[in-house]
Amino acid sequence: MSTSSTSRIRTLGDREVGPGRPVYVTGEIGINHNGELENAFALIDAAVEAGCDAVKFQKRTPEVCTPRDQWEIERDTPWGRMTYIDYRHRVEFDEDGYRAIDEYCRKKGIAWFASPWDVESVAFLEKFGVPAHKVASASLTDDELLRALRATGRTIILSTGMSTPKQIRHAVEVLGSENILLCHATSTYPAPAAELNLRMINTLEAEYPNVPIGYSGHEVGLQTTLAAVALGAVFVERHITLDRAMWGSDQAASVEPQGLQRLVRDIRVVEESLGDGVKKVYEGEKAAMKKLRRVTGVVAEAEAAGAEREPASV
Ligand SMILES: C=C(OP(=O)(O)O)C(=O)O
């Protein structure tokens, strides 16, 4: 269960998430496995190799999540022509599937959780003792789902794409702020840089001082996710894929295994480079200072009087 907190720290499994903690990186598999366990395992492997903290899935009860008037609409899929409801079933794993995923993730030492898209799926995921639940941006206004999630007592990651400030405030009220982590997001697939509005990370920080703020990205490329970390995102989620050309609506806006490795490596560099914001002169700078800084005025006088060249006096 999660750690209730009035601070900006939350617990996800054996990790603390929040300012001063390593950025929690989640590889969002979503439905990019296309219903094949083999793909899910390969994506878990890619996340482990890249150094992700967790992988994430999306769990739906197709009959609940698919509008009734869409069920019989036929479409071409890699498995032939089928109705939309059959397709929605084709890309869901059942309990045995998730048991296999749970076992595989345990063996590989990586956490997993999911976004339940309906109340039934919350109960389904609860059977696995997941470290957290995620609320997809599309579900932010689903009070019934939010109430069911709050009742689990787990850490809830709430994504805020396609939502107004008023809707976000309401969702936070329904979930309670003690166990949540908010994610800035723009829900366009792929999202253009001009619409990422990354400064929203700081706007959310200001509005929710007791809530950790993360970023769920759907852009192409990695730079803007690194910028999100530089702006203070303490949790990062990116869709991952085995191949962006694979069939499926999220594949094109996803990161491939090599890119994921670069992303996690660079997140670690960026977070290390942020420092504490307190000005200091590093030991390594002193040699350069001695060689490069022209000594004039009060410093020259002080040195003439025998003082060492102190960073504070220059
Ligand atoms: C779609 C999802 O999230 P987001 O809105 O962050 O992309 C999800 O988690 O299922």
The ligand as an SDF file (V2000), in Angstrom:
LIG
                    3D

 10  9  0  0  0  0  0  0  0  0999 V2000
   -3.5650    6.8600  -21.7070 C   0  0  0  0  0  0  0  0  0  0  0  0
   -2.9710    6.7820  -20.5160 C   0  0  0  0  0  0  0  0  0  0  0  0
   -2.3520    7.7770  -19.8890 O   0  0  0  0  0  0  0  0  0  0  0  0
   -1.9520    9.2480  -20.3840 P   0  0  0  0  0  0  0  0  0  0  0  0
   -3.1790   10.0420  -20.4160 O   0  0  0  0  0  0  0  0  0  0  0  0
   -0.9300    9.7120  -19.4050 O   0  0  0  0  0  0  0  0  0  0  0  0
   -1.3360    9.0360  -21.7300 O   0  0  0  0  0  0  0  0  0  0  0  0
   -2.9830    5.5600  -19.7130 C   0  0  0  0  0  0  0  0  0  0  0  0
   -2.2760    5.5520  -18.6980 O   0  0  0  0  0  0  0  0  0  0  0  0
   -3.6750    4.6020  -20.0670 O   0  0  0  0  0  0  0  0  0  0  0  0
  1  2  2  0
  2  3  1  0
  2  8  1  0
  3  4  1  0
  4  5  2  0
  4  6  1  0
  4  7  1  0
  8  9  2  0
  8 10  1  0
M  END
$$$$
